[in-house]
Amino acid sequence: MTELTPVLAGTRILVTAQRRADELASALSRRGAEVTIAPALGVVPHVDEDELLRRTREILAEPVDTLVVTTGIGFRGWMDACEAAGLADDLITVLDDVRLVARGPKARGALQAVGLRADWVAESETSAEIVEFLLAEGVDGTRIAVQHHGAGDPHLEQQLVDGGAAVIPLEVYRWGPPTDPGAVSETVLDVAAGGYDAVMFTSAPAAIAWLTELEKQGVTDVVRDLAASGRLLIAAVGPVTADPLINAGMATVFPDRSRMGALVRLVILTLGDEAHSVLTPSGVLHVRAAAATLDHDVLPLSPNGLAILRRLARNPGEVVSRDRLLEVLPGASADPHTAEVAVARLRESLRDLPGGHTLVRTVIKRGYVLQIA
């Protein structure tokens, strides 16, 4: 098997998903990333996603006459599953020509979020009102898809079947609280502290839950600034998942094709491209959240050395004064000698690399500069 170039060496990536999280982590780890899985939401088990997608493909092949949307979160969950499987765009196109019945304003809002319009809304938010409306219209000989959230509503389905309809149940997995709330809080704070290079999302509900945790910890603005500056990559599997993040002002990327593989490729290409690197006489330098690499080899740097290198790499080829370097070192020292010592130790850690001793050059009476090729 061909060995993959570790273009993500030194990166730390947070995966907020529970579903298919191991698959994502494995694909990223093969490229050298250190991956943390901290699901923002839990998934209630015993719901068959393969069956949900099989029935979705049935609808794509032979569109139904009516779709009943019972819950907003359930509909979004269905869209999430379809987005990850690459079916969302085709499904939305098909549903644009289907009569859409929503059980209440939340279900209507979920339809509107993907550009669809409910043809009728049960303002009482009850299944009984939906059944009464559909039976009055006449369902004999029609095909009706019913999106359930979790265990479903057999009574609703049976009444429609008794009225002569063929019913396609769509049982969507249910979201629950995260299995490890402490891990969610801890990773959110670590993201805000600049400890991660990327955060990945595969569902809109998980994105919303993660944003809620940011607010709870009081770090929303900090994370927003990190994403805007390019220090943090926020990546979603598709536009449905990205929507709550974008609405919260987070700079968010998503692939053209809403699939897990496309999401992984987007993260690899974005973090591994030249825009995130500096070409030096010693090789290609990447400065990551918690490490730096030279030609994809992780450098043996202390936290102070990494902080110095990051500041110099921000403006490669330009002189950075000792005072500016002091600003990025922990401890709030005002002694210029502290910066000199940190630079000396950085050089010591690089001296065994080809050309490493010249990577950081002193400019007399002015400061230091990161050499560029």
N, C-alpha and C positions, 0 to 999 in steps of 0.2 A: 504494500500500500504506500502511495506517495506521501512523504512527510510534508505537512503543511507549514508554511512560513509563519512563525509566531508573531504576526504583525500587531497583535494585541498584548504582547509581553509588557508587564508592568502596569496594565490597566486594572482598575477595580470597577466591576459592573454590578448593579443592583437589579435583580429581577423581582417584580412585584406580583407576579402571577403564581397561582397554585396549579392550574391546569397546564400541562405540558412544560412545566418549569424545568424539569430535569433535561428535557430535550433541548431547550434553549441554552441551559447552562453547559451542556456537553458540547454543543456546536461552538460556543464562545471559548470554552476552555481549550479546545483543540487548537485554537489560534493564540493561546498563551494568556488569556484573561483569567483573573481571579474573580470568581462569580459568587455573589451572595444571594440566596433566595430568601426573601422575607415577604410572603404573600400579604397584601393589604386586606384581603378578604378570604374567608374560607368558602369552600364549596360543599354543599350538602351532598353526601354520596348517594349512590343507587339511582342516579339518573343517567340514562344511556345516551351519550352525545353522538355516538355513531348512528343510532336509530334516528335521532333528531336530524342529522345531516342527510340520512337516507330519505326521510320524508320530505326534507327541503328539496332534494333533487327531484322527487316525484312532482312537486309543485312546479319546479322549473320546467320539467318535461311536459306536464299537462296542468296548466294553471287552474286553480280553483275558481269558483264563482264568488265566494265570500271568504274573507279572513276575519276572525274574531280575535281581537287583541284584549286580553283580560287584565294585564298589568303592564305598567310602564317598564319596571325593572326586568320583567320577564321578556318583554319584546327586545329591550336592549341586550339582554343576555343572548337571545336568539341571533341578533345582529352580530354580536361579538363572535359567536361560534362560526357564523357564516363568513365573517370577515377573515378569521384565521384560516378558514378552509378555502378562501378565494371565491366564495359564492355571493358575497354581499351585493356587489354591483348588479349582477344579473338578477338577483332576487328583488331588489328595489325596483328595477325596470319592469319586472313582471307584475309586482304588486301595484304599480301605478295604474294598471288596467283592471284591478280587482276591486270589488266593493269591500270597503274597510269599515268594520264596526268596532268601536272602542268602548270599553267599559270604564267610562269616567274620564276626567280631564288629564290625569297622569298618563293613561294609555294614549290619549289623543296627542299629548305633548311628545311622547316617545316617537310616534309616527311623524310628527312635524319635524323632529330633530334630524330625520334622514330624508326630508323633502317630500314626505307623503301627506295626504290630507284625508282625515277620517270622513266617510260619507254619512255616518250616523254615530252619535255618542249617547250612551246610557248615562244620563245625568245623575241617576240614583246610585250609580256604580254597583249595580246588582246584576247577577246572571239572569235573574227572573225577568228583568226588563228587556234584556237582550233576546231571550227566548220568545217573549211575548211579541216583540217587534218582528223577529224573523218569521215566526209562524204566521203572523198576520199578513206578511208579504208573500208567504208561500215558499216552502223549501223543497217540495217534492221534486226529485230528479236532479237536485243541485249538489255540488261538491263544496263542502265548507271545511276550512281549516280552522282549528281552535288552538290558539297559543295559550298554554297553561304555564303557570309559574310553580314548579314543584309537582305536587301530587295530582293536580288537575281537578276537574269538576265533572264526575261521571253523570251527575243528574242533568247538567246542561247538555252533554253530548247525547244522552239517551233520549231526551225530548226532541232533539233535532233528528235523530235517527227514526224515532217514532213518526215524525212528520214527513219522512220519505227522503231525507238527505243522506248522502254519503259523507261521513265525518272523518277528517284526518287530524288526529290529535298531535300536537307539537308540545311535548313535555320538555321544558327548559330547566336546566339545573338551577338550583336555588343558591343564592349567596348567603353566607353566614358570617359571624365575626371571625377575625383572623385566629388561626390556631395558636399563634404566639404574639400577642399584642406587644410584649416587651421588645421583641425583635423589630417590629415595625417602628416603634418609638426610637429605639437605639439607632437604626439605620437612617431614619429621617434626620436625626441630629448629626449623624456622621456625614450625610450628604451636605447638610448646611455648613459643616465645618470644612468642606472641600475634600472630603475623603473618598469620593467616587468620581469616576470619569463619565459614567452614563447610568441612567435609570431607564428601564424598559417596561412597557405596559402592553397588555394584551386584551384588556377589557375596560370599557368605560366605567362600570361600577367600581372597579379597583382603583382607577384613576381618581374618581371622586372621593373614595375613602382615603387615599393617600394625601390628597389635597386637604381633606379635613384634618388629618394628623399634622400636616404642616401648620395649619392654623392653630391647632391645639398647642403645639410646641412653640408657637410664635416665631417661626422661621420662614414664613411664606415669602417675604420680600427678599430675604437673603438668597433663597433658592432661585427665585425669579431672576435676581441679578447675576447669579452664577450661570444660569442658562443663557441669559442675554449676552454675557461676555464671552461665551464659548468655552468656559471652564467646565461646564457640565452639559452633556448631551442628553436630552430627553427624547426618547424614541417610542412611538406607538405603532401598533401593527397596522393601523389604517385610520381613515378619517373619523369613523364613529368613535373609536377609542381616543383619538387625539382631541376631539371636540371639547370635553370639559377642561382639558389642560390648556388649550388655546384660549378658551373663554376666561381662564384664570390668569391670562397674561404670560403663560410659560412658553418660551420659544420651543416648539416641538416639531420634530421631523417624523415622517411616515413614508413608507415605500409606495410606489405607484400601484403595485399589486398587493392587496391586503392578505398576505400570507406570512406564516412564521419564517419560512426560509428567506423570503425577501426582507423581512425585518432584520434577521441576523446579518445578511449581506450588507444592508444599509449601515448597520453599526460598525461592521468590520471595515467597510470602505471609508466611512466618515472618520473613525478614530485612527485608521491606519494611513490616511492619505497625506500628501505633502503639506496640506494646509495646517496640519497639526505637528509639523516637524521643522527642524532647522538643519540645513546642510552645512556641516563643519568640515575642516580638514581631516578630522579623525573619523568621520562617518555621519550617518543620519541620526540626529538627536531628537528623541521624543521626550518631552517632560510631561509626565502623567500626574494624576492626583496624589499618588503615594509612592511613586518611583520614577526613575528616568532610565531610558534605554539608549544605547548607541548601536546602530545596526541591529536592533531588536534584542540585544543583550542587556540585561538589567545591570545598572551600575551600582557599585557598593557605596551608597551615599548615606550619610547621617541625615536626620531631619533638617539640621541647619544647612548642610551642603545642598540638599534638595531645594530648600527655600532660596538659597543664593542662586542656584542654577536656574530656577524658575524665573526669578526676577531678571536675570541677565538674558534669558531666552525670550522674554517679553519684547525686548528691543535688540535683537541680535545685531552685532556690528556697531552698536552705539555704546558710548561710555556711560556707565552708571556709577554715580558717586558713592562714597562710603556711607553718607547719610541716608541715601535712598536704600542701600542694602540693609542698614540698621532697622529700617521700618518693617522689613519682612522677617526679621529674626525674632524669636520668642524672647521674652524677658524685658522688653522696653528699655534696653541699655542705651545710654547716650554717649558712650565711649567709642570713638572711631576704631580703637584698637580691637574691639569685639568683632567688627566686620573684617578686619585684617586677619584675625585668627581664624574666622570661619572660612575665608577664602583660602588661606594656607592649608587648612585641613581638607577642603574640597580638592585642591590641587594634589595633595598627598594621596587621596583616594583614587585619583585619575592617573597617577604617574606611570603605572604599569601598562596602560593602554597605548597603542601606537599613536603617537602625537598627543597623548592625553595631557602631558605637562604643559603644552602650549594652548590648550583649549580655552583657558581663561587667562587673559593677558592683562598685566598692570599698565595703566597709562599714568605716568608720573604726575603727581599733584592733582590728578583729576578723578581717578577711580579705576574701574575694571571694565573689560569688554569681553563678550563671548565671540571668539573667532568664527568667521563664516567662510565657506569655500568660495 
